[in-house]
Amino acid sequence: MALYFNIALILVSLSLVVVIVLQSRGAGLGGLAGGEYSGTGYHVRRGLERVLFNVTIGLSVMFFILALLSAVIGG
């Protein structure tokens, strides 16, 4: 059982790394549509930025839960 938690933890961590790298590369994804975001003022996440943000939160929660379960099960 611990093996499955470890495999799931590895997959979630790799996915989390990929999503974070996509977020950092896509900082200001509005530039793709012609808009430019200079990093000042209020910024609303839309489209792909919002999806990546929500996926990052979900993967982070999954990582935390799997890490706790892996520690409890693995002893």
PDB file of N, CA, C, O and CB in Angstrom:
ATOM      1  N   MET A   1       0.814  -1.187   0.000  1.00  0.00           N
ATOM      2  CA  MET A   1       0.000   0.000   0.000  1.00  0.00           C
ATOM      3  C   MET A   1       0.864   1.260   0.000  1.00  0.00           C
ATOM      4  O   MET A   1       0.543   2.240  -0.672  1.00  0.00           O
ATOM      5  CB  MET A   1      -0.930  -0.007   1.195  1.00  0.00           C
ATOM      6  N   ALA A   2       1.949   1.227   0.748  1.00  0.00           N
ATOM      7  CA  ALA A   2       2.845   2.379   0.817  1.00  0.00           C
ATOM      8  C   ALA A   2       3.477   2.646  -0.552  1.00  0.00           C
ATOM      9  O   ALA A   2       3.763   3.793  -0.895  1.00  0.00           O
ATOM     10  CB  ALA A   2       3.941   2.148   1.881  1.00  0.00           C
ATOM     11  N   LEU A   3       3.691   1.593  -1.323  1.00  0.00           N
ATOM     12  CA  LEU A   3       4.267   1.752  -2.657  1.00  0.00           C
ATOM     13  C   LEU A   3       3.357   2.591  -3.549  1.00  0.00           C
ATOM     14  O   LEU A   3       3.831   3.440  -4.304  1.00  0.00           O
ATOM     15  CB  LEU A   3       4.515   0.382  -3.298  1.00  0.00           C
ATOM     16  N   TYR A   4       2.048   2.350  -3.459  1.00  0.00           N
ATOM     17  CA  TYR A   4       1.095   3.114  -4.271  1.00  0.00           C
ATOM     18  C   TYR A   4       1.070   4.582  -3.858  1.00  0.00           C
ATOM     19  O   TYR A   4       0.971   5.466  -4.709  1.00  0.00           O
ATOM     20  CB  TYR A   4      -0.311   2.512  -4.152  1.00  0.00           C
ATOM     21  N   PHE A   5       1.158   4.842  -2.557  1.00  0.00           N
ATOM     22  CA  PHE A   5       1.199   6.225  -2.093  1.00  0.00           C
ATOM     23  C   PHE A   5       2.478   6.919  -2.569  1.00  0.00           C
ATOM     24  O   PHE A   5       2.449   8.091  -2.946  1.00  0.00           O
ATOM     25  CB  PHE A   5       1.103   6.278  -0.558  1.00  0.00           C
ATOM     26  N   ASN A   6       3.592   6.196  -2.550  1.00  0.00           N
ATOM     27  CA  ASN A   6       4.853   6.781  -3.008  1.00  0.00           C
ATOM     28  C   ASN A   6       4.823   7.078  -4.508  1.00  0.00           C
ATOM     29  O   ASN A   6       5.313   8.119  -4.947  1.00  0.00           O
ATOM     30  CB  ASN A   6       6.017   5.842  -2.685  1.00  0.00           C
ATOM     31  N   ILE A   7       4.255   6.173  -5.284  1.00  0.00           N
ATOM     32  CA  ILE A   7       4.142   6.396  -6.726  1.00  0.00           C
ATOM     33  C   ILE A   7       3.228   7.586  -6.999  1.00  0.00           C
ATOM     34  O   ILE A   7       3.536   8.428  -7.843  1.00  0.00           O
ATOM     35  CB  ILE A   7       3.608   5.127  -7.438  1.00  0.00           C
ATOM     36  N   ALA A   8       2.102   7.656  -6.286  1.00  0.00           N
ATOM     37  CA  ALA A   8       1.186   8.780  -6.453  1.00  0.00           C
ATOM     38  C   ALA A   8       1.857  10.086  -6.041  1.00  0.00           C
ATOM     39  O   ALA A   8       1.648  11.116  -6.682  1.00  0.00           O
ATOM     40  CB  ALA A   8      -0.094   8.557  -5.633  1.00  0.00           C
ATOM     41  N   LEU A   9       2.649  10.057  -4.992  1.00  0.00           N
ATOM     42  CA  LEU A   9       3.354  11.242  -4.524  1.00  0.00           C
ATOM     43  C   LEU A   9       4.365  11.726  -5.568  1.00  0.00           C
ATOM     44  O   LEU A   9       4.502  12.929  -5.789  1.00  0.00           O
ATOM     45  CB  LEU A   9       4.061  10.950  -3.195  1.00  0.00           C
ATOM     46  N   ILE A  10       5.060  10.804  -6.200  1.00  0.00           N
ATOM     47  CA  ILE A  10       6.016  11.167  -7.248  1.00  0.00           C
ATOM     48  C   ILE A  10       5.294  11.784  -8.441  1.00  0.00           C
ATOM     49  O   ILE A  10       5.738  12.796  -8.983  1.00  0.00           O
ATOM     50  CB  ILE A  10       6.826   9.935  -7.695  1.00  0.00           C
ATOM     51  N   LEU A  11       4.180  11.176  -8.851  1.00  0.00           N
ATOM     52  CA  LEU A  11       3.429  11.705  -9.996  1.00  0.00           C
ATOM     53  C   LEU A  11       2.854  13.091  -9.707  1.00  0.00           C
ATOM     54  O   LEU A  11       2.894  13.976 -10.562  1.00  0.00           O
ATOM     55  CB  LEU A  11       2.299  10.746 -10.372  1.00  0.00           C
ATOM     56  N   VAL A  12       2.325  13.273  -8.508  1.00  0.00           N
ATOM     57  CA  VAL A  12       1.760  14.577  -8.147  1.00  0.00           C
ATOM     58  C   VAL A  12       2.869  15.621  -8.057  1.00  0.00           C
ATOM     59  O   VAL A  12       2.678  16.757  -8.492  1.00  0.00           O
ATOM     60  CB  VAL A  12       0.992  14.490  -6.806  1.00  0.00           C
ATOM     61  N   SER A  13       4.013  15.261  -7.506  1.00  0.00           N
ATOM     62  CA  SER A  13       5.103  16.231  -7.389  1.00  0.00           C
ATOM     63  C   SER A  13       5.644  16.631  -8.758  1.00  0.00           C
ATOM     64  O   SER A  13       5.955  17.801  -8.978  1.00  0.00           O
ATOM     65  CB  SER A  13       6.230  15.659  -6.532  1.00  0.00           C
ATOM     66  N   LEU A  14       5.759  15.680  -9.675  1.00  0.00           N
ATOM     67  CA  LEU A  14       6.209  16.024 -11.028  1.00  0.00           C
ATOM     68  C   LEU A  14       5.186  16.910 -11.736  1.00  0.00           C
ATOM     69  O   LEU A  14       5.556  17.852 -12.437  1.00  0.00           O
ATOM     70  CB  LEU A  14       6.461  14.749 -11.850  1.00  0.00           C
ATOM     71  N   SER A  15       3.919  16.612 -11.555  1.00  0.00           N
ATOM     72  CA  SER A  15       2.878  17.446 -12.149  1.00  0.00           C
ATOM     73  C   SER A  15       2.905  18.847 -11.564  1.00  0.00           C
ATOM     74  O   SER A  15       2.714  19.828 -12.282  1.00  0.00           O
ATOM     75  CB  SER A  15       1.502  16.817 -11.938  1.00  0.00           C
ATOM     76  N   LEU A  16       3.141  18.941 -10.270  1.00  0.00           N
ATOM     77  CA  LEU A  16       3.210  20.240  -9.612  1.00  0.00           C
ATOM     78  C   LEU A  16       4.381  21.063 -10.141  1.00  0.00           C
ATOM     79  O   LEU A  16       4.244  22.268 -10.353  1.00  0.00           O
ATOM     80  CB  LEU A  16       3.332  20.063  -8.100  1.00  0.00           C
ATOM     81  N   VAL A  17       5.510  20.435 -10.352  1.00  0.00           N
ATOM     82  CA  VAL A  17       6.671  21.133 -10.908  1.00  0.00           C
ATOM     83  C   VAL A  17       6.361  21.653 -12.316  1.00  0.00           C
ATOM     84  O   VAL A  17       6.696  22.790 -12.652  1.00  0.00           O
ATOM     85  CB  VAL A  17       7.902  20.194 -10.940  1.00  0.00           C
ATOM     86  N   VAL A  18       5.726  20.822 -13.126  1.00  0.00           N
ATOM     87  CA  VAL A  18       5.393  21.227 -14.494  1.00  0.00           C
ATOM     88  C   VAL A  18       4.432  22.411 -14.497  1.00  0.00           C
ATOM     89  O   VAL A  18       4.611  23.357 -15.264  1.00  0.00           O
ATOM     90  CB  VAL A  18       4.779  20.051 -15.265  1.00  0.00           C
ATOM     91  N   VAL A  19       3.422  22.360 -13.647  1.00  0.00           N
ATOM     92  CA  VAL A  19       2.437  23.444 -13.606  1.00  0.00           C
ATOM     93  C   VAL A  19       3.075  24.732 -13.105  1.00  0.00           C
ATOM     94  O   VAL A  19       2.759  25.807 -13.613  1.00  0.00           O
ATOM     95  CB  VAL A  19       1.248  23.061 -12.712  1.00  0.00           C
ATOM     96  N   ILE A  20       3.960  24.649 -12.126  1.00  0.00           N
ATOM     97  CA  ILE A  20       4.626  25.854 -11.617  1.00  0.00           C
ATOM     98  C   ILE A  20       5.541  26.445 -12.679  1.00  0.00           C
ATOM     99  O   ILE A  20       5.602  27.666 -12.826  1.00  0.00           O
ATOM    100  CB  ILE A  20       5.430  25.534 -10.340  1.00  0.00           C
ATOM    101  N   VAL A  21       6.248  25.613 -13.416  1.00  0.00           N
ATOM    102  CA  VAL A  21       7.104  26.120 -14.492  1.00  0.00           C
ATOM    103  C   VAL A  21       6.255  26.780 -15.582  1.00  0.00           C
ATOM    104  O   VAL A  21       6.635  27.824 -16.114  1.00  0.00           O
ATOM    105  CB  VAL A  21       7.958  24.977 -15.094  1.00  0.00           C
ATOM    106  N   LEU A  22       5.124  26.188 -15.912  1.00  0.00           N
ATOM    107  CA  LEU A  22       4.225  26.802 -16.890  1.00  0.00           C
ATOM    108  C   LEU A  22       3.708  28.147 -16.398  1.00  0.00           C
ATOM    109  O   LEU A  22       3.550  29.079 -17.186  1.00  0.00           O
ATOM    110  CB  LEU A  22       3.051  25.870 -17.192  1.00  0.00           C
ATOM    111  N   GLN A  23       3.445  28.251 -15.108  1.00  0.00           N
ATOM    112  CA  GLN A  23       2.980  29.522 -14.553  1.00  0.00           C
ATOM    113  C   GLN A  23       4.056  30.581 -14.645  1.00  0.00           C
ATOM    114  O   GLN A  23       3.766  31.724 -14.999  1.00  0.00           O
ATOM    115  CB  GLN A  23       2.545  29.349 -13.103  1.00  0.00           C
ATOM    116  N   SER A  24       5.297  30.226 -14.333  1.00  0.00           N
ATOM    117  CA  SER A  24       6.353  31.221 -14.362  1.00  0.00           C
ATOM    118  C   SER A  24       6.683  31.644 -15.793  1.00  0.00           C
ATOM    119  O   SER A  24       6.998  32.808 -16.040  1.00  0.00           O
ATOM    120  CB  SER A  24       7.597  30.681 -13.673  1.00  0.00           C
ATOM    121  N   ARG A  25       6.611  30.715 -16.724  1.00  0.00           N
ATOM    122  CA  ARG A  25       6.833  31.072 -18.124  1.00  0.00           C
ATOM    123  C   ARG A  25       5.685  31.886 -18.676  1.00  0.00           C
ATOM    124  O   ARG A  25       5.874  32.756 -19.526  1.00  0.00           O
ATOM    125  CB  ARG A  25       7.032  29.828 -18.964  1.00  0.00           C
ATOM    126  N   GLY A  26       4.497  31.597 -18.189  1.00  0.00           N
ATOM    127  CA  GLY A  26       3.321  32.277 -18.694  1.00  0.00           C
ATOM    128  C   GLY A  26       2.957  33.501 -17.885  1.00  0.00           C
ATOM    129  O   GLY A  26       1.826  33.979 -17.971  1.00  0.00           O
ATOM    130  N   ALA A  27       3.893  34.025 -17.095  1.00  0.00           N
ATOM    131  CA  ALA A  27       3.600  35.222 -16.308  1.00  0.00           C
ATOM    132  C   ALA A  27       3.227  36.336 -17.263  1.00  0.00           C
ATOM    133  O   ALA A  27       4.052  36.813 -18.043  1.00  0.00           O
ATOM    134  CB  ALA A  27       4.812  35.634 -15.415  1.00  0.00           C
ATOM    135  N   GLY A  28       1.999  36.732 -17.191  1.00  0.00           N
ATOM    136  CA  GLY A  28       1.511  37.722 -18.128  1.00  0.00           C
ATOM    137  C   GLY A  28       1.103  37.058 -19.425  1.00  0.00           C
ATOM    138  O   GLY A  28       1.514  37.491 -20.501  1.00  0.00           O
ATOM    139  N   LEU A  29       0.305  36.016 -19.337  1.00  0.00           N
ATOM    140  CA  LEU A  29      -0.148  35.335 -20.542  1.00  0.00           C
ATOM    141  C   LEU A  29      -1.010  36.247 -21.404  1.00  0.00           C
ATOM    142  O   LEU A  29      -1.315  35.912 -22.548  1.00  0.00           O
ATOM    143  CB  LEU A  29      -0.921  34.077 -20.176  1.00  0.00           C
ATOM    144  N   GLY A  30      -1.402  37.386 -20.869  1.00  0.00           N
ATOM    145  CA  GLY A  30      -2.158  38.342 -21.663  1.00  0.00           C
ATOM    146  C   GLY A  30      -1.332  38.875 -22.820  1.00  0.00           C
ATOM    147  O   GLY A  30      -1.886  39.389 -23.791  1.00  0.00           O
ATOM    148  N   GLY A  31      -0.019  38.758 -22.729  1.00  0.00           N
ATOM    149  CA  GLY A  31       0.851  39.189 -23.807  1.00  0.00           C
ATOM    150  C   GLY A  31       0.633  38.399 -25.079  1.00  0.00           C
ATOM    151  O   GLY A  31       0.964  38.870 -26.167  1.00  0.00           O
ATOM    152  N   LEU A  32       0.076  37.196 -24.954  1.00  0.00           N
ATOM    153  CA  LEU A  32      -0.204  36.390 -26.132  1.00  0.00           C
ATOM    154  C   LEU A  32      -1.324  37.004 -26.966  1.00  0.00           C
ATOM    155  O   LEU A  32      -1.352  36.862 -28.188  1.00  0.00           O
ATOM    156  CB  LEU A  32      -0.569  34.967 -25.723  1.00  0.00           C
ATOM    157  N   ALA A  33      -2.249  37.690 -26.287  1.00  0.00           N
ATOM    158  CA  ALA A  33      -3.393  38.276 -26.984  1.00  0.00           C
ATOM    159  C   ALA A  33      -3.150  39.740 -27.332  1.00  0.00           C
ATOM    160  O   ALA A  33      -4.066  40.428 -27.782  1.00  0.00           O
ATOM    161  CB  ALA A  33      -4.651  38.148 -26.132  1.00  0.00           C
ATOM    162  N   GLY A  34      -1.945  40.214 -27.132  1.00  0.00           N
ATOM    163  CA  GLY A  34      -1.620  41.590 -27.473  1.00  0.00           C
ATOM    164  C   GLY A  34      -1.561  42.513 -26.286  1.00  0.00           C
ATOM    165  O   GLY A  34      -1.000  43.604 -26.390  1.00  0.00           O
ATOM    166  N   GLY A  35      -2.126  42.113 -25.146  1.00  0.00           N
ATOM    167  CA  GLY A  35      -2.059  42.945 -23.955  1.00  0.00           C
ATOM    168  C   GLY A  35      -0.756  42.706 -23.231  1.00  0.00           C
ATOM    169  O   GLY A  35      -0.177  41.623 -23.316  1.00  0.00           O
ATOM    170  N   GLU A  36      -0.297  43.709 -22.525  1.00  0.00           N
ATOM    171  CA  GLU A  36       0.957  43.571 -21.794  1.00  0.00           C
ATOM    172  C   GLU A  36       0.703  43.898 -20.339  1.00  0.00           C
ATOM    173  O   GLU A  36       0.069  44.906 -20.030  1.00  0.00           O
ATOM    174  CB  GLU A  36       2.063  44.489 -22.384  1.00  0.00           C
ATOM    175  N   TYR A  37       1.183  43.068 -19.455  1.00  0.00           N
ATOM    176  CA  TYR A  37       1.003  43.289 -18.022  1.00  0.00           C
ATOM    177  C   TYR A  37       2.369  43.566 -17.430  1.00  0.00           C
ATOM    178  O   TYR A  37       3.268  42.728 -17.500  1.00  0.00           O
ATOM    179  CB  TYR A  37       0.317  42.064 -17.322  1.00  0.00           C
ATOM    180  N   SER A  38       2.520  44.742 -16.846  1.00  0.00           N
ATOM    181  CA  SER A  38       3.827  45.138 -16.339  1.00  0.00           C
ATOM    182  C   SER A  38       4.046  44.726 -14.892  1.00  0.00           C
ATOM    183  O   SER A  38       5.135  44.939 -14.359  1.00  0.00           O
ATOM    184  CB  SER A  38       3.996  46.622 -16.469  1.00  0.00           C
ATOM    185  N   GLY A  39       3.042  44.141 -14.237  1.00  0.00           N
ATOM    186  CA  GLY A  39       3.216  43.687 -12.873  1.00  0.00           C
ATOM    187  C   GLY A  39       2.774  44.698 -11.840  1.00  0.00           C
ATOM    188  O   GLY A  39       2.952  44.472 -10.643  1.00  0.00           O
ATOM    189  N   THR A  40       2.206  45.798 -12.269  1.00  0.00           N
ATOM    190  CA  THR A  40       1.728  46.797 -11.323  1.00  0.00           C
ATOM    191  C   THR A  40       0.215  46.844 -11.351  1.00  0.00           C
ATOM    192  O   THR A  40      -0.411  46.581 -12.378  1.00  0.00           O
ATOM    193  CB  THR A  40       2.316  48.180 -11.638  1.00  0.00           C
ATOM    194  N   GLY A  41      -0.362  47.180 -10.215  1.00  0.00           N
ATOM    195  CA  GLY A  41      -1.805  47.310 -10.157  1.00  0.00           C
ATOM    196  C   GLY A  41      -2.505  45.990  -9.941  1.00  0.00           C
ATOM    197  O   GLY A  41      -1.883  44.983  -9.601  1.00  0.00           O
ATOM    198  N   TYR A  42      -3.785  46.009 -10.140  1.00  0.00           N
ATOM    199  CA  TYR A  42      -4.623  44.830  -9.912  1.00  0.00           C
ATOM    200  C   TYR A  42      -4.665  43.977 -11.165  1.00  0.00           C
ATOM    201  O   TYR A  42      -4.843  44.483 -12.273  1.00  0.00           O
ATOM    202  CB  TYR A  42      -6.051  45.238  -9.492  1.00  0.00           C
ATOM    203  N   HIS A  43      -4.499  42.683 -10.976  1.00  0.00           N
ATOM    204  CA  HIS A  43      -4.460  41.768 -12.115  1.00  0.00           C
ATOM    205  C   HIS A  43      -5.459  40.641 -11.878  1.00  0.00           C
ATOM    206  O   HIS A  43      -5.392  39.948 -10.863  1.00  0.00           O
ATOM    207  CB  HIS A  43      -3.022  41.200 -12.331  1.00  0.00           C
ATOM    208  N   VAL A  44      -6.366  40.464 -12.800  1.00  0.00           N
ATOM    209  CA  VAL A  44      -7.352  39.391 -12.708  1.00  0.00           C
ATOM    210  C   VAL A  44      -6.872  38.216 -13.548  1.00  0.00           C
ATOM    211  O   VAL A  44      -6.535  38.365 -14.722  1.00  0.00           O
ATOM    212  CB  VAL A  44      -8.760  39.874 -13.178  1.00  0.00           C
ATOM    213  N   ARG A  45      -6.847  37.045 -12.918  1.00  0.00           N
ATOM    214  CA  ARG A  45      -6.446  35.847 -13.666  1.00  0.00           C
ATOM    215  C   ARG A  45      -7.614  35.410 -14.529  1.00  0.00           C
ATOM    216  O   ARG A  45      -8.739  35.262 -14.050  1.00  0.00           O
ATOM    217  CB  ARG A  45      -5.998  34.691 -12.705  1.00  0.00           C
ATOM    218  N   ARG A  46      -7.336  35.207 -15.802  1.00  0.00           N
ATOM    219  CA  ARG A  46      -8.383  34.770 -16.719  1.00  0.00           C
ATOM    220  C   ARG A  46      -7.850  33.651 -17.595  1.00  0.00           C
ATOM    221  O   ARG A  46      -6.649  33.545 -17.839  1.00  0.00           O
ATOM    222  CB  ARG A  46      -8.890  35.947 -17.586  1.00  0.00           C
ATOM    223  N   GLY A  47      -8.739  32.848 -18.044  1.00  0.00           N
ATOM    224  CA  GLY A  47      -8.392  31.804 -19.001  1.00  0.00           C
ATOM    225  C   GLY A  47      -7.386  30.817 -18.451  1.00  0.00           C
ATOM    226  O   GLY A  47      -7.586  30.215 -17.397  1.00  0.00           O
ATOM    227  N   LEU A  48      -6.301  30.667 -19.189  1.00  0.00           N
ATOM    228  CA  LEU A  48      -5.277  29.685 -18.851  1.00  0.00           C
ATOM    229  C   LEU A  48      -4.595  30.004 -17.527  1.00  0.00           C
ATOM    230  O   LEU A  48      -4.244  29.091 -16.779  1.00  0.00           O
ATOM    231  CB  LEU A  48      -4.244  29.611 -19.956  1.00  0.00           C
ATOM    232  N   GLU A  49      -4.402  31.283 -17.229  1.00  0.00           N
ATOM    233  CA  GLU A  49      -3.776  31.654 -15.960  1.00  0.00           C
ATOM    234  C   GLU A  49      -4.620  31.187 -14.781  1.00  0.00           C
ATOM    235  O   GLU A  49      -4.083  30.687 -13.793  1.00  0.00           O
ATOM    236  CB  GLU A  49      -3.564  33.172 -15.888  1.00  0.00           C
ATOM    237  N   ARG A  50      -5.915  31.345 -14.876  1.00  0.00           N
ATOM    238  CA  ARG A  50      -6.814  30.920 -13.800  1.00  0.00           C
ATOM    239  C   ARG A  50      -6.796  29.399 -13.659  1.00  0.00           C
ATOM    240  O   ARG A  50      -6.773  28.875 -12.546  1.00  0.00           O
ATOM    241  CB  ARG A  50      -8.253  31.415 -14.065  1.00  0.00           C
ATOM    242  N   VAL A  51      -6.805  28.705 -14.774  1.00  0.00           N
ATOM    243  CA  VAL A  51      -6.782  27.237 -14.739  1.00  0.00           C
ATOM    244  C   VAL A  51      -5.488  26.748 -14.102  1.00  0.00           C
ATOM    245  O   VAL A  51      -5.518  25.864 -13.245  1.00  0.00           O
ATOM    246  CB  VAL A  51      -6.933  26.651 -16.163  1.00  0.00           C
ATOM    247  N   LEU A  52      -4.353  27.309 -14.510  1.00  0.00           N
ATOM    248  CA  LEU A  52      -3.068  26.903 -13.938  1.00  0.00           C
ATOM    249  C   LEU A  52      -3.016  27.210 -12.445  1.00  0.00           C
ATOM    250  O   LEU A  52      -2.492  26.415 -11.665  1.00  0.00           O
ATOM    251  CB  LEU A  52      -1.910  27.608 -14.662  1.00  0.00           C
ATOM    252  N   PHE A  53      -3.555  28.353 -12.047  1.00  0.00           N
ATOM    253  CA  PHE A  53      -3.584  28.730 -10.631  1.00  0.00           C
ATOM    254  C   PHE A  53      -4.402  27.731  -9.822  1.00  0.00           C
ATOM    255  O   PHE A  53      -3.963  27.284  -8.762  1.00  0.00           O
ATOM    256  CB  PHE A  53      -4.161  30.146 -10.461  1.00  0.00           C
ATOM    257  N   ASN A  54      -5.587  27.377 -10.312  1.00  0.00           N
ATOM    258  CA  ASN A  54      -6.456  26.437  -9.605  1.00  0.00           C
ATOM    259  C   ASN A  54      -5.867  25.029  -9.589  1.00  0.00           C
ATOM    260  O   ASN A  54      -5.986  24.318  -8.591  1.00  0.00           O
ATOM    261  CB  ASN A  54      -7.838  26.413 -10.247  1.00  0.00           C
ATOM    262  N   VAL A  55      -5.238  24.627 -10.679  1.00  0.00           N
ATOM    263  CA  VAL A  55      -4.598  23.302 -10.727  1.00  0.00           C
ATOM    264  C   VAL A  55      -3.430  23.254  -9.747  1.00  0.00           C
ATOM    265  O   VAL A  55      -3.207  22.228  -9.104  1.00  0.00           O
ATOM    266  CB  VAL A  55      -4.109  22.973 -12.169  1.00  0.00           C
ATOM    267  N   THR A  56      -2.687  24.342  -9.627  1.00  0.00           N
ATOM    268  CA  THR A  56      -1.576  24.402  -8.679  1.00  0.00           C
ATOM    269  C   THR A  56      -2.073  24.236  -7.255  1.00  0.00           C
ATOM    270  O   THR A  56      -1.464  23.516  -6.463  1.00  0.00           O
ATOM    271  CB  THR A  56      -0.818  25.721  -8.821  1.00  0.00           C
ATOM    272  N   ILE A  57      -3.175  24.896  -6.922  1.00  0.00           N
ATOM    273  CA  ILE A  57      -3.743  24.763  -5.579  1.00  0.00           C
ATOM    274  C   ILE A  57      -4.192  23.322  -5.340  1.00  0.00           C
ATOM    275  O   ILE A  57      -3.906  22.748  -4.289  1.00  0.00           O
ATOM    276  CB  ILE A  57      -4.931  25.739  -5.388  1.00  0.00           C
ATOM    277  N   GLY A  58      -4.886  22.745  -6.301  1.00  0.00           N
ATOM    278  CA  GLY A  58      -5.351  21.363  -6.160  1.00  0.00           C
ATOM    279  C   GLY A  58      -4.210  20.377  -6.005  1.00  0.00           C
ATOM    280  O   GLY A  58      -4.263  19.489  -5.155  1.00  0.00           O
ATOM    281  N   LEU A  59      -3.179  20.528  -6.824  1.00  0.00           N
ATOM    282  CA  LEU A  59      -2.028  19.630  -6.732  1.00  0.00           C
ATOM    283  C   LEU A  59      -1.279  19.811  -5.422  1.00  0.00           C
ATOM    284  O   LEU A  59      -0.761  18.844  -4.865  1.00  0.00           O
ATOM    285  CB  LEU A  59      -1.084  19.859  -7.902  1.00  0.00           C
ATOM    286  N   SER A  60      -1.216  21.041  -4.924  1.00  0.00           N
ATOM    287  CA  SER A  60      -0.547  21.291  -3.645  1.00  0.00           C
ATOM    288  C   SER A  60      -1.276  20.600  -2.500  1.00  0.00           C
ATOM    289  O   SER A  60      -0.648  20.006  -1.623  1.00  0.00           O
ATOM    290  CB  SER A  60      -0.454  22.796  -3.374  1.00  0.00           C
ATOM    291  N   VAL A  61      -2.592  20.680  -2.511  1.00  0.00           N
ATOM    292  CA  VAL A  61      -3.388  20.012  -1.476  1.00  0.00           C
ATOM    293  C   VAL A  61      -3.213  18.496  -1.577  1.00  0.00           C
ATOM    294  O   VAL A  61      -3.043  17.818  -0.564  1.00  0.00           O
ATOM    295  CB  VAL A  61      -4.888  20.395  -1.604  1.00  0.00           C
ATOM    296  N   MET A  62      -3.255  17.967  -2.802  1.00  0.00           N
ATOM    297  CA  MET A  62      -3.058  16.530  -2.995  1.00  0.00           C
ATOM    298  C   MET A  62      -1.674  16.093  -2.517  1.00  0.00           C
ATOM    299  O   MET A  62      -1.531  15.044  -1.890  1.00  0.00           O
ATOM    300  CB  MET A  62      -3.245  16.160  -4.471  1.00  0.00           C
ATOM    301  N   PHE A  63      -0.654  16.904  -2.818  1.00  0.00           N
ATOM    302  CA  PHE A  63       0.707  16.585  -2.396  1.00  0.00           C
ATOM    303  C   PHE A  63       0.799  16.533  -0.875  1.00  0.00           C
ATOM    304  O   PHE A  63       1.397  15.614  -0.314  1.00  0.00           O
ATOM    305  CB  PHE A  63       1.701  17.616  -2.954  1.00  0.00           C
ATOM    306  N   PHE A  64       0.209  17.516  -0.215  1.00  0.00           N
ATOM    307  CA  PHE A  64       0.247  17.565   1.244  1.00  0.00           C
ATOM    308  C   PHE A  64      -0.449  16.356   1.854  1.00  0.00           C
ATOM    309  O   PHE A  64       0.078  15.738   2.779  1.00  0.00           O
ATOM    310  CB  PHE A  64      -0.401  18.853   1.750  1.00  0.00           C
ATOM    311  N   ILE A  65      -1.613  16.018   1.350  1.00  0.00           N
ATOM    312  CA  ILE A  65      -2.372  14.877   1.874  1.00  0.00           C
ATOM    313  C   ILE A  65      -1.625  13.574   1.620  1.00  0.00           C
ATOM    314  O   ILE A  65      -1.533  12.724   2.506  1.00  0.00           O
ATOM    315  CB  ILE A  65      -3.774  14.818   1.237  1.00  0.00           C
ATOM    316  N   LEU A  66      -1.094  13.418   0.414  1.00  0.00           N
ATOM    317  CA  LEU A  66      -0.350  12.184   0.106  1.00  0.00           C
ATOM    318  C   LEU A  66       0.916  12.072   0.944  1.00  0.00           C
ATOM    319  O   LEU A  66       1.289  10.974   1.356  1.00  0.00           O
ATOM    320  CB  LEU A  66       0.010  12.134  -1.383  1.00  0.00           C
ATOM    321  N   ALA A  67       1.578  13.191   1.199  1.00  0.00           N
ATOM    322  CA  ALA A  67       2.785  13.158   2.026  1.00  0.00           C
ATOM    323  C   ALA A  67       2.439  12.729   3.458  1.00  0.00           C
ATOM    324  O   ALA A  67       3.158  11.935   4.064  1.00  0.00           O
ATOM    325  CB  ALA A  67       3.477  14.545   2.030  1.00  0.00           C
ATOM    326  N   LEU A  68       1.341  13.258   3.986  1.00  0.00           N
ATOM    327  CA  LEU A  68       0.913  12.856   5.335  1.00  0.00           C
ATOM    328  C   LEU A  68       0.532  11.379   5.374  1.00  0.00           C
ATOM    329  O   LEU A  68       0.931  10.655   6.286  1.00  0.00           O
ATOM    330  CB  LEU A  68      -0.275  13.716   5.802  1.00  0.00           C
ATOM    331  N   LEU A  69      -0.241  10.935   4.384  1.00  0.00           N
ATOM    332  CA  LEU A  69      -0.658   9.529   4.344  1.00  0.00           C
ATOM    333  C   LEU A  69       0.547   8.604   4.171  1.00  0.00           C
ATOM    334  O   LEU A  69       0.615   7.533   4.776  1.00  0.00           O
ATOM    335  CB  LEU A  69      -1.666   9.300   3.203  1.00  0.00           C
ATOM    336  N   SER A  70       1.480   9.029   3.349  1.00  0.00           N
ATOM    337  CA  SER A  70       2.679   8.221   3.134  1.00  0.00           C
ATOM    338  C   SER A  70       3.494   8.101   4.414  1.00  0.00           C
ATOM    339  O   SER A  70       4.058   7.046   4.706  1.00  0.00           O
ATOM    340  CB  SER A  70       3.538   8.823   2.019  1.00  0.00           C
ATOM    341  N   ALA A  71       3.551   9.187   5.173  1.00  0.00           N
ATOM    342  CA  ALA A  71       4.306   9.154   6.440  1.00  0.00           C
ATOM    343  C   ALA A  71       3.591   8.282   7.465  1.00  0.00           C
ATOM    344  O   ALA A  71       4.244   7.556   8.214  1.00  0.00           O
ATOM    345  CB  ALA A  71       4.498  10.584   7.002  1.00  0.00           C
ATOM    346  N   VAL A  72       2.275   8.341   7.511  1.00  0.00           N
ATOM    347  CA  VAL A  72       1.512   7.557   8.476  1.00  0.00           C
ATOM    348  C   VAL A  72       1.538   6.068   8.110  1.00  0.00           C
ATOM    349  O   VAL A  72       1.758   5.213   8.968  1.00  0.00           O
ATOM    350  CB  VAL A  72       0.059   8.065   8.549  1.00  0.00           C
ATOM    351  N   ILE A  73       1.311   5.773   6.833  1.00  0.00           N
ATOM    352  CA  ILE A  73       1.271   4.377   6.384  1.00  0.00           C
ATOM    353  C   ILE A  73       2.676   3.768   6.421  1.00  0.00           C
ATOM    354  O   ILE A  73       2.866   2.649   6.897  1.00  0.00           O
ATOM    355  CB  ILE A  73       0.679   4.280   4.951  1.00  0.00           C
ATOM    356  N   GLY A  74       3.656   4.523   5.912  1.00  0.00           N
ATOM    357  CA  GLY A  74       5.018   4.002   5.843  1.00  0.00           C
ATOM    358  C   GLY A  74       5.690   3.894   7.206  1.00  0.00           C
ATOM    359  O   GLY A  74       6.611   3.102   7.408  1.00  0.00           O
ATOM    360  N   GLY A  75       5.211   4.701   8.121  1.00  0.00           N
ATOM    361  CA  GLY A  75       5.714   4.631   9.492  1.00  0.00           C
ATOM    362  C   GLY A  75       7.109   5.114   9.586  1.00  0.00           C
ATOM    363  O   GLY A  75       7.687   5.123  10.673  1.00  0.00           O
TER     364      GLY A  75
END
